[in-house]
Amino acid sequence: MNTSELGWFKSSYSSAQGDDCVEVAVTERVVHVRDSKDVARRPFAVEREGWVRFVGFAAARD
């Protein structure tokens, strides 16, 4: 899959300066994650269920 064609979006917690950002792109089976400062680097993919658990864990820590 060519991930450059995916609809990437940044976290609502990203700063206005555009630094320290994580971007995600959601597909039918997986969530792709990348560093917005290094979009040439290959993103990693997480199954959607794993992503939901990670976000739930992170939200509980906030």
C-alpha positions as CSV (number, residue, x, y, z in Angstrom):
1,M,0.0,0.0,0.0
2,N,1.3,3.5,-0.9
3,T,0.8,5.3,2.4
4,S,1.4,8.7,0.9
5,E,-2.0,8.6,-0.7
6,L,-3.8,8.0,2.7
7,G,-5.8,10.8,4.5
8,W,-3.3,11.7,7.3
9,F,-4.4,13.9,10.2
10,K,-2.6,15.2,13.3
11,S,-3.6,14.9,16.9
12,S,-5.7,17.7,18.4
13,Y,-2.9,17.9,21.0
14,S,-0.4,19.0,18.4
15,S,1.2,22.4,18.9
16,A,0.5,25.3,16.6
17,Q,4.2,25.4,15.5
18,G,3.8,22.0,13.9
19,D,6.5,20.3,15.9
20,D,6.2,17.1,18.0
21,C,3.3,15.8,15.9
22,V,2.1,12.3,15.4
23,E,-0.1,11.8,12.3
24,V,-2.5,8.9,11.8
25,A,-4.3,7.5,8.8
26,V,-7.2,5.0,9.4
27,T,-7.9,2.3,6.9
28,E,-10.4,-0.6,7.1
29,R,-8.0,-2.9,8.9
30,V,-5.2,-0.9,10.4
31,V,-4.2,2.5,11.7
32,H,-1.0,3.9,10.2
33,V,1.2,6.1,12.4
34,R,4.0,8.5,11.4
35,D,6.1,11.3,12.6
36,S,5.0,14.5,10.8
37,K,8.6,15.8,10.8
38,D,9.8,12.8,8.9
39,V,7.1,11.8,6.4
40,A,9.7,10.1,4.2
41,R,10.2,7.4,6.9
42,R,7.9,4.4,6.5
43,P,5.0,4.7,9.0
44,F,4.1,1.7,11.2
45,A,0.8,0.0,11.2
46,V,-1.3,-1.2,14.2
47,E,-4.4,-3.3,14.0
48,R,-7.5,-1.1,14.8
49,E,-8.3,-3.1,18.0
50,G,-4.8,-2.5,19.3
51,W,-5.0,1.2,18.4
52,V,-8.3,1.5,20.3
53,R,-6.7,-0.1,23.4
54,F,-3.7,2.2,23.2
55,V,-5.8,5.4,22.9
56,G,-8.0,4.2,25.8
57,F,-4.8,3.7,27.9
58,A,-3.4,7.0,27.0
59,A,-6.6,8.8,27.7
60,A,-6.8,7.2,31.1
61,R,-3.3,8.7,31.9
62,D,-4.2,12.2,30.9
